[in-house]
Amino acid sequence: MGRLNPPFVEWLMGLPPGYVTDTPGLSRTAQLKALGNGVIPQQAAYALRLMATPGSLAPAA
């Protein structure tokens, strides 16, 4: 079975190529750990928009 490729994970997360993988001195394991602990930018932006919209977090009736 193949190994997880950090550039592929960057792509899946919607990050620009090299955002993590071009950081000098990071091993493959460190790259995957950094990516695994990261937040997907599109998900974060959606959460912020949702929290900024008045009434959007009100419980359903």
mmJSON file of the N, C-alpha and C atoms, coordinates in Angstrom:
{"data_MODEL":{"atom_site":{
"group_PDB":["ATOM","ATOM","ATOM","ATOM","ATOM","ATOM","ATOM","ATOM","ATOM","ATOM","ATOM","ATOM","ATOM","ATOM","ATOM","ATOM","ATOM","ATOM","ATOM","ATOM","ATOM","ATOM","ATOM","ATOM","ATOM","ATOM","ATOM","ATOM","ATOM","ATOM","ATOM","ATOM","ATOM","ATOM","ATOM","ATOM","ATOM","ATOM","ATOM","ATOM","ATOM","ATOM","ATOM","ATOM","ATOM","ATOM","ATOM","ATOM","ATOM","ATOM","ATOM","ATOM","ATOM","ATOM","ATOM","ATOM","ATOM","ATOM","ATOM","ATOM","ATOM","ATOM","ATOM","ATOM","ATOM","ATOM","ATOM","ATOM","ATOM","ATOM","ATOM","ATOM","ATOM","ATOM","ATOM","ATOM","ATOM","ATOM","ATOM","ATOM","ATOM","ATOM","ATOM","ATOM","ATOM","ATOM","ATOM","ATOM","ATOM","ATOM","ATOM","ATOM","ATOM","ATOM","ATOM","ATOM","ATOM","ATOM","ATOM","ATOM","ATOM","ATOM","ATOM","ATOM","ATOM","ATOM","ATOM","ATOM","ATOM","ATOM","ATOM","ATOM","ATOM","ATOM","ATOM","ATOM","ATOM","ATOM","ATOM","ATOM","ATOM","ATOM","ATOM","ATOM","ATOM","ATOM","ATOM","ATOM","ATOM","ATOM","ATOM","ATOM","ATOM","ATOM","ATOM","ATOM","ATOM","ATOM","ATOM","ATOM","ATOM","ATOM","ATOM","ATOM","ATOM","ATOM","ATOM","ATOM","ATOM","ATOM","ATOM","ATOM","ATOM","ATOM","ATOM","ATOM","ATOM","ATOM","ATOM","ATOM","ATOM","ATOM","ATOM","ATOM","ATOM","ATOM","ATOM","ATOM","ATOM","ATOM","ATOM","ATOM","ATOM","ATOM","ATOM","ATOM","ATOM","ATOM","ATOM","ATOM","ATOM","ATOM","ATOM"],
"id":[1,2,3,4,5,6,7,8,9,10,11,12,13,14,15,16,17,18,19,20,21,22,23,24,25,26,27,28,29,30,31,32,33,34,35,36,37,38,39,40,41,42,43,44,45,46,47,48,49,50,51,52,53,54,55,56,57,58,59,60,61,62,63,64,65,66,67,68,69,70,71,72,73,74,75,76,77,78,79,80,81,82,83,84,85,86,87,88,89,90,91,92,93,94,95,96,97,98,99,100,101,102,103,104,105,106,107,108,109,110,111,112,113,114,115,116,117,118,119,120,121,122,123,124,125,126,127,128,129,130,131,132,133,134,135,136,137,138,139,140,141,142,143,144,145,146,147,148,149,150,151,152,153,154,155,156,157,158,159,160,161,162,163,164,165,166,167,168,169,170,171,172,173,174,175,176,177,178,179,180,181,182,183],
"type_symbol":["N","C","C","N","C","C","N","C","C","N","C","C","N","C","C","N","C","C","N","C","C","N","C","C","N","C","C","N","C","C","N","C","C","N","C","C","N","C","C","N","C","C","N","C","C","N","C","C","N","C","C","N","C","C","N","C","C","N","C","C","N","C","C","N","C","C","N","C","C","N","C","C","N","C","C","N","C","C","N","C","C","N","C","C","N","C","C","N","C","C","N","C","C","N","C","C","N","C","C","N","C","C","N","C","C","N","C","C","N","C","C","N","C","C","N","C","C","N","C","C","N","C","C","N","C","C","N","C","C","N","C","C","N","C","C","N","C","C","N","C","C","N","C","C","N","C","C","N","C","C","N","C","C","N","C","C","N","C","C","N","C","C","N","C","C","N","C","C","N","C","C","N","C","C","N","C","C","N","C","C","N","C","C"],
"label_atom_id":["N","CA","C","N","CA","C","N","CA","C","N","CA","C","N","CA","C","N","CA","C","N","CA","C","N","CA","C","N","CA","C","N","CA","C","N","CA","C","N","CA","C","N","CA","C","N","CA","C","N","CA","C","N","CA","C","N","CA","C","N","CA","C","N","CA","C","N","CA","C","N","CA","C","N","CA","C","N","CA","C","N","CA","C","N","CA","C","N","CA","C","N","CA","C","N","CA","C","N","CA","C","N","CA","C","N","CA","C","N","CA","C","N","CA","C","N","CA","C","N","CA","C","N","CA","C","N","CA","C","N","CA","C","N","CA","C","N","CA","C","N","CA","C","N","CA","C","N","CA","C","N","CA","C","N","CA","C","N","CA","C","N","CA","C","N","CA","C","N","CA","C","N","CA","C","N","CA","C","N","CA","C","N","CA","C","N","CA","C","N","CA","C","N","CA","C","N","CA","C","N","CA","C","N","CA","C","N","CA","C","N","CA","C"],
"label_alt_id":[null,null,null,null,null,null,null,null,null,null,null,null,null,null,null,null,null,null,null,null,null,null,null,null,null,null,null,null,null,null,null,null,null,null,null,null,null,null,null,null,null,null,null,null,null,null,null,null,null,null,null,null,null,null,null,null,null,null,null,null,null,null,null,null,null,null,null,null,null,null,null,null,null,null,null,null,null,null,null,null,null,null,null,null,null,null,null,null,null,null,null,null,null,null,null,null,null,null,null,null,null,null,null,null,null,null,null,null,null,null,null,null,null,null,null,null,null,null,null,null,null,null,null,null,null,null,null,null,null,null,null,null,null,null,null,null,null,null,null,null,null,null,null,null,null,null,null,null,null,null,null,null,null,null,null,null,null,null,null,null,null,null,null,null,null,null,null,null,null,null,null,null,null,null,null,null,null,null,null,null,null,null,null],
"label_comp_id":["MET","MET","MET","GLY","GLY","GLY","ARG","ARG","ARG","LEU","LEU","LEU","ASN","ASN","ASN","PRO","PRO","PRO","PRO","PRO","PRO","PHE","PHE","PHE","VAL","VAL","VAL","GLU","GLU","GLU","TRP","TRP","TRP","LEU","LEU","LEU","MET","MET","MET","GLY","GLY","GLY","LEU","LEU","LEU","PRO","PRO","PRO","PRO","PRO","PRO","GLY","GLY","GLY","TYR","TYR","TYR","VAL","VAL","VAL","THR","THR","THR","ASP","ASP","ASP","THR","THR","THR","PRO","PRO","PRO","GLY","GLY","GLY","LEU","LEU","LEU","SER","SER","SER","ARG","ARG","ARG","THR","THR","THR","ALA","ALA","ALA","GLN","GLN","GLN","LEU","LEU","LEU","LYS","LYS","LYS","ALA","ALA","ALA","LEU","LEU","LEU","GLY","GLY","GLY","ASN","ASN","ASN","GLY","GLY","GLY","VAL","VAL","VAL","ILE","ILE","ILE","PRO","PRO","PRO","GLN","GLN","GLN","GLN","GLN","GLN","ALA","ALA","ALA","ALA","ALA","ALA","TYR","TYR","TYR","ALA","ALA","ALA","LEU","LEU","LEU","ARG","ARG","ARG","LEU","LEU","LEU","MET","MET","MET","ALA","ALA","ALA","THR","THR","THR","PRO","PRO","PRO","GLY","GLY","GLY","SER","SER","SER","LEU","LEU","LEU","ALA","ALA","ALA","PRO","PRO","PRO","ALA","ALA","ALA","ALA","ALA","ALA"],
"label_asym_id":["A","A","A","A","A","A","A","A","A","A","A","A","A","A","A","A","A","A","A","A","A","A","A","A","A","A","A","A","A","A","A","A","A","A","A","A","A","A","A","A","A","A","A","A","A","A","A","A","A","A","A","A","A","A","A","A","A","A","A","A","A","A","A","A","A","A","A","A","A","A","A","A","A","A","A","A","A","A","A","A","A","A","A","A","A","A","A","A","A","A","A","A","A","A","A","A","A","A","A","A","A","A","A","A","A","A","A","A","A","A","A","A","A","A","A","A","A","A","A","A","A","A","A","A","A","A","A","A","A","A","A","A","A","A","A","A","A","A","A","A","A","A","A","A","A","A","A","A","A","A","A","A","A","A","A","A","A","A","A","A","A","A","A","A","A","A","A","A","A","A","A","A","A","A","A","A","A","A","A","A","A","A","A"],
"label_entity_id":["1","1","1","1","1","1","1","1","1","1","1","1","1","1","1","1","1","1","1","1","1","1","1","1","1","1","1","1","1","1","1","1","1","1","1","1","1","1","1","1","1","1","1","1","1","1","1","1","1","1","1","1","1","1","1","1","1","1","1","1","1","1","1","1","1","1","1","1","1","1","1","1","1","1","1","1","1","1","1","1","1","1","1","1","1","1","1","1","1","1","1","1","1","1","1","1","1","1","1","1","1","1","1","1","1","1","1","1","1","1","1","1","1","1","1","1","1","1","1","1","1","1","1","1","1","1","1","1","1","1","1","1","1","1","1","1","1","1","1","1","1","1","1","1","1","1","1","1","1","1","1","1","1","1","1","1","1","1","1","1","1","1","1","1","1","1","1","1","1","1","1","1","1","1","1","1","1","1","1","1","1","1","1"],
"label_seq_id":[1,1,1,2,2,2,3,3,3,4,4,4,5,5,5,6,6,6,7,7,7,8,8,8,9,9,9,10,10,10,11,11,11,12,12,12,13,13,13,14,14,14,15,15,15,16,16,16,17,17,17,18,18,18,19,19,19,20,20,20,21,21,21,22,22,22,23,23,23,24,24,24,25,25,25,26,26,26,27,27,27,28,28,28,29,29,29,30,30,30,31,31,31,32,32,32,33,33,33,34,34,34,35,35,35,36,36,36,37,37,37,38,38,38,39,39,39,40,40,40,41,41,41,42,42,42,43,43,43,44,44,44,45,45,45,46,46,46,47,47,47,48,48,48,49,49,49,50,50,50,51,51,51,52,52,52,53,53,53,54,54,54,55,55,55,56,56,56,57,57,57,58,58,58,59,59,59,60,60,60,61,61,61],
"pdbx_PDB_ins_code":[null,null,null,null,null,null,null,null,null,null,null,null,null,null,null,null,null,null,null,null,null,null,null,null,null,null,null,null,null,null,null,null,null,null,null,null,null,null,null,null,null,null,null,null,null,null,null,null,null,null,null,null,null,null,null,null,null,null,null,null,null,null,null,null,null,null,null,null,null,null,null,null,null,null,null,null,null,null,null,null,null,null,null,null,null,null,null,null,null,null,null,null,null,null,null,null,null,null,null,null,null,null,null,null,null,null,null,null,null,null,null,null,null,null,null,null,null,null,null,null,null,null,null,null,null,null,null,null,null,null,null,null,null,null,null,null,null,null,null,null,null,null,null,null,null,null,null,null,null,null,null,null,null,null,null,null,null,null,null,null,null,null,null,null,null,null,null,null,null,null,null,null,null,null,null,null,null,null,null,null,null,null,null],
"Cartn_x":[0.845,0.0,0.893,0.471,1.244,1.212,2.085,2.163,1.465,0.951,0.281,1.301,0.942,1.825,1.452,2.361,2.024,1.515,2.093,1.524,0.057,-0.299,-1.684,-2.594,-2.127,-2.915,-3.087,-2.027,-2.145,-3.248,-3.233,-4.224,-5.632,-5.796,-7.115,-7.658,-6.761,-7.166,-7.388,-7.084,-7.285,-6.17,-5.031,-3.891,-3.076,-2.386,-1.534,-0.381,0.071,1.195,2.409,2.977,4.162,3.885,2.635,2.278,2.941,2.945,3.622,4.853,4.729,5.792,7.06,6.995,8.199,8.875,8.386,9.0,10.313,11.438,12.735,12.821,13.422,13.703,12.58,11.421,10.317,10.411,10.424,10.404,9.001,8.889,7.586,6.602,7.065,6.203,5.762,6.675,6.326,5.352,5.522,4.594,3.195,3.086,1.771,1.15,1.976,1.46,0.929,1.675,1.231,-0.07,-0.134,-1.348,-2.518,-2.263,-3.318,-3.871,-3.046,-3.492,-4.042,-4.073,-4.527,-6.033,-6.485,-7.901,-8.046,-9.049,-9.303,-9.808,-9.106,-9.465,-10.93,-11.472,-12.864,-13.822,-13.515,-14.353,-14.28,-13.09,-12.922,-13.673,-13.578,-14.267,-15.781,-16.293,-17.73,-18.159,-17.376,-17.712,-17.731,-16.764,-16.721,-17.913,-18.279,-19.458,-20.717,-20.821,-21.99,-22.1,-20.983,-21.001,-21.248,-20.893,-21.053,-22.458,-23.271,-24.629,-25.586,-26.208,-27.14,-28.255,-28.499,-29.581,-29.253,-28.08,-27.765,-27.478,-27.152,-26.857,-28.0,-29.137,-30.291,-30.823,-31.249,-31.801,-33.072,-33.254,-34.461,-35.691,-36.773,-38.011,-38.68],
"Cartn_y":[-1.175,0.0,1.241,2.279,3.513,4.348,5.333,6.251,7.561,8.226,9.502,10.547,11.293,12.27,13.681,14.401,15.734,16.722,16.782,17.708,17.385,16.102,15.713,16.226,16.14,16.629,18.147,18.856,20.306,20.592,19.856,20.049,19.757,18.651,18.306,19.392,20.047,21.087,22.432,22.525,23.777,24.778,24.311,25.193,25.365,26.489,26.655,25.655,25.207,24.265,24.827,24.007,24.414,25.164,25.38,26.138,25.533,24.213,23.512,22.78,22.173,21.295,22.035,23.322,24.08,24.707,24.402,24.928,24.182,24.909,24.234,23.494,22.328,21.568,20.689,20.683,19.827,18.455,17.43,16.066,15.758,14.672,14.237,14.064,13.452,13.238,14.56,15.516,16.824,17.569,17.423,18.055,17.499,16.171,15.552,15.915,16.033,16.429,17.855,18.757,20.147,20.222,19.479,19.483,18.864,17.815,17.145,17.997,18.901,19.778,21.093,21.246,22.492,22.557,23.723,23.957,24.208,23.628,23.857,25.289,26.111,27.533,27.781,27.001,27.204,26.931,25.937,25.61,26.717,27.249,28.336,29.584,29.907,31.089,30.933,29.744,29.508,29.67,29.115,29.218,30.679,31.462,32.879,33.64,33.347,34.001,33.62,32.36,31.88,32.574,32.698,33.352,34.86,35.458,36.893,37.281,36.323,36.6,36.544,37.678,37.696,36.668,35.909,34.926,33.61,33.5,32.277,31.1,31.384,30.312,30.079,30.719,30.547,29.124,28.513,27.162,27.135,26.038,25.873,25.744,26.31,26.28,24.943],
"Cartn_z":[0.0,0.0,0.0,-0.686,-0.79,0.477,0.497,1.638,1.283,2.307,2.113,1.671,0.657,0.041,0.523,1.23,1.747,0.691,-0.529,-1.516,-1.86,-1.852,-2.109,-0.988,0.258,1.391,1.29,0.899,0.68,-0.337,-1.424,-2.488,-1.966,-1.217,-0.676,0.244,0.969,1.914,1.232,-0.054,-0.77,-0.533,-0.063,0.187,-1.095,-1.233,-2.404,-2.376,-3.531,-3.574,-2.833,-1.962,-1.223,0.06,0.398,1.608,2.848,2.923,4.021,3.502,2.339,1.847,1.422,1.189,0.837,2.054,3.254,4.471,4.709,4.752,4.923,6.266,6.215,7.432,7.94,7.292,7.75,7.09,7.909,7.378,6.84,6.126,5.614,6.768,7.852,9.019,9.625,9.742,10.3,9.392,8.091,7.142,7.324,7.417,7.583,8.925,9.965,11.273,11.213,10.585,10.458,9.659,8.572,7.753,8.5,9.248,10.003,11.125,11.655,12.736,12.21,10.902,10.302,10.131,9.752,9.47,7.979,7.379,5.958,5.807,5.013,4.91,4.543,3.625,3.214,4.376,5.191,6.342,7.384,7.618,8.581,8.12,6.84,6.31,6.46,6.181,6.328,7.789,8.709,10.132,10.579,10.129,10.501,9.93,8.664,8.076,8.846,9.213,9.947,11.296,11.998,13.31,13.204,12.087,11.92,11.471,11.045,10.583,11.764,12.082,13.236,13.07,14.111,14.11,13.44,12.821,12.093,13.023,14.271,15.207,16.192,15.939,16.82,16.683,17.798,17.722,16.867,16.179,15.356,16.26,15.822,16.619,16.527],
"occupancy":[1.0,1.0,1.0,1.0,1.0,1.0,1.0,1.0,1.0,1.0,1.0,1.0,1.0,1.0,1.0,1.0,1.0,1.0,1.0,1.0,1.0,1.0,1.0,1.0,1.0,1.0,1.0,1.0,1.0,1.0,1.0,1.0,1.0,1.0,1.0,1.0,1.0,1.0,1.0,1.0,1.0,1.0,1.0,1.0,1.0,1.0,1.0,1.0,1.0,1.0,1.0,1.0,1.0,1.0,1.0,1.0,1.0,1.0,1.0,1.0,1.0,1.0,1.0,1.0,1.0,1.0,1.0,1.0,1.0,1.0,1.0,1.0,1.0,1.0,1.0,1.0,1.0,1.0,1.0,1.0,1.0,1.0,1.0,1.0,1.0,1.0,1.0,1.0,1.0,1.0,1.0,1.0,1.0,1.0,1.0,1.0,1.0,1.0,1.0,1.0,1.0,1.0,1.0,1.0,1.0,1.0,1.0,1.0,1.0,1.0,1.0,1.0,1.0,1.0,1.0,1.0,1.0,1.0,1.0,1.0,1.0,1.0,1.0,1.0,1.0,1.0,1.0,1.0,1.0,1.0,1.0,1.0,1.0,1.0,1.0,1.0,1.0,1.0,1.0,1.0,1.0,1.0,1.0,1.0,1.0,1.0,1.0,1.0,1.0,1.0,1.0,1.0,1.0,1.0,1.0,1.0,1.0,1.0,1.0,1.0,1.0,1.0,1.0,1.0,1.0,1.0,1.0,1.0,1.0,1.0,1.0,1.0,1.0,1.0,1.0,1.0,1.0,1.0,1.0,1.0,1.0,1.0,1.0],
"B_iso_or_equiv":[0.0,0.0,0.0,0.0,0.0,0.0,0.0,0.0,0.0,0.0,0.0,0.0,0.0,0.0,0.0,0.0,0.0,0.0,0.0,0.0,0.0,0.0,0.0,0.0,0.0,0.0,0.0,0.0,0.0,0.0,0.0,0.0,0.0,0.0,0.0,0.0,0.0,0.0,0.0,0.0,0.0,0.0,0.0,0.0,0.0,0.0,0.0,0.0,0.0,0.0,0.0,0.0,0.0,0.0,0.0,0.0,0.0,0.0,0.0,0.0,0.0,0.0,0.0,0.0,0.0,0.0,0.0,0.0,0.0,0.0,0.0,0.0,0.0,0.0,0.0,0.0,0.0,0.0,0.0,0.0,0.0,0.0,0.0,0.0,0.0,0.0,0.0,0.0,0.0,0.0,0.0,0.0,0.0,0.0,0.0,0.0,0.0,0.0,0.0,0.0,0.0,0.0,0.0,0.0,0.0,0.0,0.0,0.0,0.0,0.0,0.0,0.0,0.0,0.0,0.0,0.0,0.0,0.0,0.0,0.0,0.0,0.0,0.0,0.0,0.0,0.0,0.0,0.0,0.0,0.0,0.0,0.0,0.0,0.0,0.0,0.0,0.0,0.0,0.0,0.0,0.0,0.0,0.0,0.0,0.0,0.0,0.0,0.0,0.0,0.0,0.0,0.0,0.0,0.0,0.0,0.0,0.0,0.0,0.0,0.0,0.0,0.0,0.0,0.0,0.0,0.0,0.0,0.0,0.0,0.0,0.0,0.0,0.0,0.0,0.0,0.0,0.0,0.0,0.0,0.0,0.0,0.0,0.0],
"pdbx_formal_charge":[null,null,null,null,null,null,null,null,null,null,null,null,null,null,null,null,null,null,null,null,null,null,null,null,null,null,null,null,null,null,null,null,null,null,null,null,null,null,null,null,null,null,null,null,null,null,null,null,null,null,null,null,null,null,null,null,null,null,null,null,null,null,null,null,null,null,null,null,null,null,null,null,null,null,null,null,null,null,null,null,null,null,null,null,null,null,null,null,null,null,null,null,null,null,null,null,null,null,null,null,null,null,null,null,null,null,null,null,null,null,null,null,null,null,null,null,null,null,null,null,null,null,null,null,null,null,null,null,null,null,null,null,null,null,null,null,null,null,null,null,null,null,null,null,null,null,null,null,null,null,null,null,null,null,null,null,null,null,null,null,null,null,null,null,null,null,null,null,null,null,null,null,null,null,null,null,null,null,null,null,null,null,null],
"auth_seq_id":[1,1,1,2,2,2,3,3,3,4,4,4,5,5,5,6,6,6,7,7,7,8,8,8,9,9,9,10,10,10,11,11,11,12,12,12,13,13,13,14,14,14,15,15,15,16,16,16,17,17,17,18,18,18,19,19,19,20,20,20,21,21,21,22,22,22,23,23,23,24,24,24,25,25,25,26,26,26,27,27,27,28,28,28,29,29,29,30,30,30,31,31,31,32,32,32,33,33,33,34,34,34,35,35,35,36,36,36,37,37,37,38,38,38,39,39,39,40,40,40,41,41,41,42,42,42,43,43,43,44,44,44,45,45,45,46,46,46,47,47,47,48,48,48,49,49,49,50,50,50,51,51,51,52,52,52,53,53,53,54,54,54,55,55,55,56,56,56,57,57,57,58,58,58,59,59,59,60,60,60,61,61,61],
"auth_comp_id":["MET","MET","MET","GLY","GLY","GLY","ARG","ARG","ARG","LEU","LEU","LEU","ASN","ASN","ASN","PRO","PRO","PRO","PRO","PRO","PRO","PHE","PHE","PHE","VAL","VAL","VAL","GLU","GLU","GLU","TRP","TRP","TRP","LEU","LEU","LEU","MET","MET","MET","GLY","GLY","GLY","LEU","LEU","LEU","PRO","PRO","PRO","PRO","PRO","PRO","GLY","GLY","GLY","TYR","TYR","TYR","VAL","VAL","VAL","THR","THR","THR","ASP","ASP","ASP","THR","THR","THR","PRO","PRO","PRO","GLY","GLY","GLY","LEU","LEU","LEU","SER","SER","SER","ARG","ARG","ARG","THR","THR","THR","ALA","ALA","ALA","GLN","GLN","GLN","LEU","LEU","LEU","LYS","LYS","LYS","ALA","ALA","ALA","LEU","LEU","LEU","GLY","GLY","GLY","ASN","ASN","ASN","GLY","GLY","GLY","VAL","VAL","VAL","ILE","ILE","ILE","PRO","PRO","PRO","GLN","GLN","GLN","GLN","GLN","GLN","ALA","ALA","ALA","ALA","ALA","ALA","TYR","TYR","TYR","ALA","ALA","ALA","LEU","LEU","LEU","ARG","ARG","ARG","LEU","LEU","LEU","MET","MET","MET","ALA","ALA","ALA","THR","THR","THR","PRO","PRO","PRO","GLY","GLY","GLY","SER","SER","SER","LEU","LEU","LEU","ALA","ALA","ALA","PRO","PRO","PRO","ALA","ALA","ALA","ALA","ALA","ALA"],
"auth_asym_id":["A","A","A","A","A","A","A","A","A","A","A","A","A","A","A","A","A","A","A","A","A","A","A","A","A","A","A","A","A","A","A","A","A","A","A","A","A","A","A","A","A","A","A","A","A","A","A","A","A","A","A","A","A","A","A","A","A","A","A","A","A","A","A","A","A","A","A","A","A","A","A","A","A","A","A","A","A","A","A","A","A","A","A","A","A","A","A","A","A","A","A","A","A","A","A","A","A","A","A","A","A","A","A","A","A","A","A","A","A","A","A","A","A","A","A","A","A","A","A","A","A","A","A","A","A","A","A","A","A","A","A","A","A","A","A","A","A","A","A","A","A","A","A","A","A","A","A","A","A","A","A","A","A","A","A","A","A","A","A","A","A","A","A","A","A","A","A","A","A","A","A","A","A","A","A","A","A","A","A","A","A","A","A"],
"auth_atom_id":["N","CA","C","N","CA","C","N","CA","C","N","CA","C","N","CA","C","N","CA","C","N","CA","C","N","CA","C","N","CA","C","N","CA","C","N","CA","C","N","CA","C","N","CA","C","N","CA","C","N","CA","C","N","CA","C","N","CA","C","N","CA","C","N","CA","C","N","CA","C","N","CA","C","N","CA","C","N","CA","C","N","CA","C","N","CA","C","N","CA","C","N","CA","C","N","CA","C","N","CA","C","N","CA","C","N","CA","C","N","CA","C","N","CA","C","N","CA","C","N","CA","C","N","CA","C","N","CA","C","N","CA","C","N","CA","C","N","CA","C","N","CA","C","N","CA","C","N","CA","C","N","CA","C","N","CA","C","N","CA","C","N","CA","C","N","CA","C","N","CA","C","N","CA","C","N","CA","C","N","CA","C","N","CA","C","N","CA","C","N","CA","C","N","CA","C","N","CA","C","N","CA","C","N","CA","C","N","CA","C","N","CA","C"],
"pdbx_PDB_model_num":[1,1,1,1,1,1,1,1,1,1,1,1,1,1,1,1,1,1,1,1,1,1,1,1,1,1,1,1,1,1,1,1,1,1,1,1,1,1,1,1,1,1,1,1,1,1,1,1,1,1,1,1,1,1,1,1,1,1,1,1,1,1,1,1,1,1,1,1,1,1,1,1,1,1,1,1,1,1,1,1,1,1,1,1,1,1,1,1,1,1,1,1,1,1,1,1,1,1,1,1,1,1,1,1,1,1,1,1,1,1,1,1,1,1,1,1,1,1,1,1,1,1,1,1,1,1,1,1,1,1,1,1,1,1,1,1,1,1,1,1,1,1,1,1,1,1,1,1,1,1,1,1,1,1,1,1,1,1,1,1,1,1,1,1,1,1,1,1,1,1,1,1,1,1,1,1,1,1,1,1,1,1,1]
}}}
